[in-house]
Amino acid sequence: MSVLRREGRGRAAFAGVTVGVVLAGCSPGPTADDAVAVAQEFFAALTAHDPSTACGLLAPATRESFEQDAVSSCDQALLDGETGLVLGPVARRVEESPADSSVTVAGRQAQVLLGGEVTFLAASGDSWRVTATGCVARADRPYDCLLDGG
């Protein structure tokens, strides 16, 4: 009899774990509107000369690559580095045209167009992180981006 009780408890525990896993898989994740909001927050941080916030919105691989290329911290590179100096005017253009936006989401990737500027993001947990920005389309070639993780 005790063997049957253990079997029953095992099934109940397994069923509980299964339901928990199924429910966890149903969380909606970040939305398209969230991707636009993160891109806007990134550019607003640049305009406000708040590199800590901007760097905090970068995907880890993008931040690491940027710091290696700049040979300085992300914060310092956005304040003084060549990429940071170029991204400043990009951020101002974005803020001048806040209504001019669109977003395309494909799985865990998003492309946001703000004020004519292209930003790519990747879902990370329940939020988006910037993977590339200041991007320009090129015919039959990948985008050319001022800041990217590659």
N, C-alpha and C positions, 0 to 999 in steps of 0.2 A: 504494500500500500504506500509506503513512503517513496518508492520509486515512481509511482504514478503522480504523486504530489510534486515531486521535483520536476518531472517532465512537464506538468501543467504550468508550473512557475516559469520554467524555461521558455515555454511557448508564449506566455503572457509577456515576459520580459522582451523576447524577440519581437513580438507584435508591437510593443511600445516603442522599441528602438526603430522599427520600420516606419511607424507612423511619424515619429520625430524626424527621421531623415526625409521622408516625403514632404512633410510640412516645411522643413528648412529649404528644400529645393524649390518651393513655390514662392519664395520672397521675390518681389518684383525687381530688385536691384535699381541702379540709378537710371533715371529717365532721360529722354532727349532734352527736356527743359533743364534738367540738372547739368547736362553737358554745356549748354549755353551759359548757364549761371557761373560755372567754374571758369569758362573762357573769359567771361566778362569780369569776374573777380580777379583773374590773373592780370588782365590789362589795366584794371583800376588800380591794382597794387603797383604796377609799373609807373603809372601816371602819378601816384601819390608818393613815389620814391620809397616804397615799402618792399625792399627785396626779400625780407624774411617771409612775408606772406606769399609773394610770387614764387619763391623757391619751394615753399611748402606745398604748392599746387602742382609741382612737377612730378612726373613718374620717377621712381628711384633710379632707373637706368638712364633716364634723360638727364637727371641732375648730376649723376656720376660722370657721364660722358661730357657734359657741359663743363664741369669743374676740371676734368682732365685736360680738355682742350684749352680752357682759359688759364690753367695752371694757378688757380686761386679758388677761394670758396665761391659758392653760387652767389651769396649776398654781395661779395666784393665785385664779382664779374658783372653782375647786373647794374651795379652803381658806376663802375669805372671802365669795364671792359668794352671791347669793340662791339660785341653782340648787344650788350646792354644799352650802349649809346644808340645803336640802330633801332632797337626795339622801342625806345622812348617815343619817337615819332609815330611808329606803328600803333602804339597804345593810344596816342592822342587822336589818330585817325579813327580808331575804333570807337572812342568815346564821343567823337563828333557825330557819328552815325549810329546811335544805339538801336534804332528801329530797323536798320538794314541788317537782318540776320536770318540765317537758315541753318538747319542741322540735319545731318543724315547719320543714322545709327545702323550699324551692321554688327549684330552680335554684341561683343564687348568692346567694340571700337566706335568712335564717333568722329565726324568731321563737322566743324562749326565754322560758318562764314559770318564774320562780324565786320561791318564797315569795309568790305572788300578784302579782308585778311582771313586767311585759312589757318585754322588751328586743329590739330589732331589730338584726340584724347583716348585713353584706355580706361575701362572700368577696373576699379580696384576696390574690392569689397562692396560697400554700398555707396561709393562715390566715384567720381571721375578724376583722373590725373592727366595733366598735359604731357603729351609725348613729343610734340613738335608744334612750332608756331612761327609766324612770319613766313608762311610758305607760299611759293609761287608755282603755279602749274607750268609744266613744260611738255610740249608735244611728244608723245611716245616715250616719255622718260618719267622717272619719279619726280615728285615735287622737290623743289629746291627750298630748303627751310633755313632761316636764320638760327634757329635753336631746335635741335633734335637729338634724339638718343642714339643716333647711329654714327 
